[in-house]
Amino acid sequence: MFDELDPARIPRHIGIIMDGNGRWAKARGFERTVGHAAGEQSIFDTIDDCLELGIEWLTVYAFSTENWNRSSDEVDFLMAFNESLLVRHRDSVAEKGVRLHFVGLADDPRVPERVTERMAESERLSADNTNIHVVFAFNYGGRAEIADAARSIAEDVAAGALDPAKVDSTSISNRLYLPGMPDPELIIRTSGEQRLSNFLLWQSAYSELVFTPVLWPDFDRSALVDCLLEYQRRDRRFGGVASGEEGSG
């Protein structure tokens, strides 16, 4: 199936908004939490596929700052689920050379301490792995990330460590949650919704966006290939003109 893809145009970094768990469950007469559990396998199958394709970075939207508005039962489930997921898959991802990162508001008192401890432990244990970087955006919001970067700049300016006249886009990029992370060339959102929902707002300035109707628990290798083929059909111009349009006005 991967032979349909141009190996020279595989993105270095893919971001995925994993959407549709609740609708998947509802369509089957289950509680929303069943959909979240069903989507677990899709996460790790996608990691395996990215490893096989040589993709260097994968960022998945695990829990947004807006998700606190969901029912307390669902939020409690997601907290426990993410903790359990880290425990159950820690050894298997380590064996595959996966380096784990977590970005978001980790010091939020609403996040149980046991969850933040599991995240820190997973980062520490996988720190020497080099085959792929997998980033879990947990309690994450793109606006909060940019605001935190701006706050850091303001503090440096106030302390006399930074000349305000020299503040530029690099000043912000260097103060994001994971400064070494390259911008994603491709962002995929499942379930048919067509918006970013506060995901990687700064980093996605020139990302290609692909929206698939596939619900996250049903996202498989075939769905990933379809998204990558759509990405490869596009002419990435970064504000320039399309190929063959030079001089057309």
C-alpha positions, 0 to 999 in steps of 0.5 A: 500500500505504501508503494503508492506514495512518492518516498521523496515527498513523505512529510517530516512531521505530521500532526493529527487531530484525533476526532470522532470517538464520540460519534463512533460510539454513539453510532453503535449505541455505546457511551462516548468513553467506549469510543475513546478506548476504541481509538487507542489502537489507531494511535499505536497503529499510526505510530507503527506506520509512521515508523515504517514510512520514515516520518520523524515526528508525529504530534497527536491532539490527546486533550485540549484546554477546551476539553475541560468543558465536557462532562466530569465523567468523560474528563475523569475517564480521559485522565485515567485513560491517558495514564493507563495508556502510558503505562501499558504501552511504555515498554513497547514504544521504547523497544521501537525507538520511540521518543515521547514528548508531552506539550501543554499546561502540565502544571494545571492543578486540574491534571492529576499529579499521577498523570503528570508523573507518568508523562515525566517518567515516559519522557525520561525513559525514552529520552535516548530513543531516535527512530521517531518523536511522538508528541502528545498535546495534552491539556494543550491549546495553541492560543495558550502556547502563544500567550506563554511565549509572549509572556516569556518575551515580556519578562525578558524585556522587563529584565533587560535581557531582550531588546524589544526592537529585536523581537521577531517570529524567531523570538516566539518560536524559541519560546514555544513548548517544544522549540526543537520541534519542526513545523508540521508539513501536514495536519490531518483531522478525522471525522469530517470536521474542518477546523484546527480547534486551537491545535498548533496554531503557530506551527501550522502557518504553512501546513497542508490541511487534510480533512478525512470523514473517517472517524478516529477509531476507524483510522487505519493504514489505508486512511493514512495513505489516502491523506498522504496521497492528497498531501502529495498532490498539492503544490506547496507554494509558501506564499509564492506562485504555483508551478508554471505560473511565473510571469502570469501576473 
